[in-house]
Amino acid sequence: MRHPLVMGNWKLNGSRHMVHELVSNLRKELAGVAGCAVAIAPPEMYIDMAKREAEGSHIMLGAQKRGPEPVRRIHR
């Protein structure tokens, strides 16, 4: 049987406070939810914190792609 996955990321926006609030609120809201997986993909600088905050919950962690992006140069 298939189960949906709801996953979100937030690029480079945010703060340590935001990570704490987001994971804390997700834990509360998801306490009685079954049949749906939930994952977050924080920016690299918040992955360790998000992992600690989500420990013991069913919240999964993902990582955003890290790779060289083309540099857009403006010629004048």
N, C-alpha and C positions, 0 to 999 in steps of 0.2 A: 504494500500500500504506500502511496506517495504522501509525503508531508510537505507543505509549503515552507519556504525559507524567506524570511523578511530580513533584509540586510541594508544597512545604511553606512555611509561614510560622510566625512565633513571636511575634506581637503585640508588646508592649513589653518583654518579658522579655529578659534576656541582657546581654552585655557585649562589649567589644572582644575580649577573650580568647576568648569563646565563638564569635564570628564567625570568628576565625582558626582555631580548632580545628575547627569545623564544616566550613568550606570545605577546609581541609587534609585532613581525613579523607574528605570526599566525593571529592576529587581522587584520593586513593589507591584508594579502593574502586571508583571508576568507571573506572579506567584501562583495563580490558579489556572494559567493557560496551558492547554495540552494540545498536541496535534499540529503545532507550528513551531519551527525552529527560528531563533532570532540570533542575528550576528551583527557586530559593529566592526567597522574598519577605521580605526582612528589614524591620524597622522603618525608618522614614525616616532616623533618625539613624545607621544602619549601612549604608545603600545604597552610599555611596562606598567605604567600606572593603571591603564584600563584592565590589564590582565589581573593585577592585584585586586582591583575593585570588583571585578566579575567573578573572582575565585569563589567556588562553592555554589554558583548559580548555573543555570542552563544557557547563559549568554555565551555565544561563541565569538571568537575574535578572528578577524581577517586582517590582511595587510594591503595597503594600496600599492599599486605598481610604482616601483622606483626605478627609473631609468632615464637616460639622457633624452631630453625633449629638444626638439629643434629650437634654436635660438632665432627669434624674429629680429632682424636688424632693420633699423630705419635709416635709409640713405637720404641725405639732404643734398 
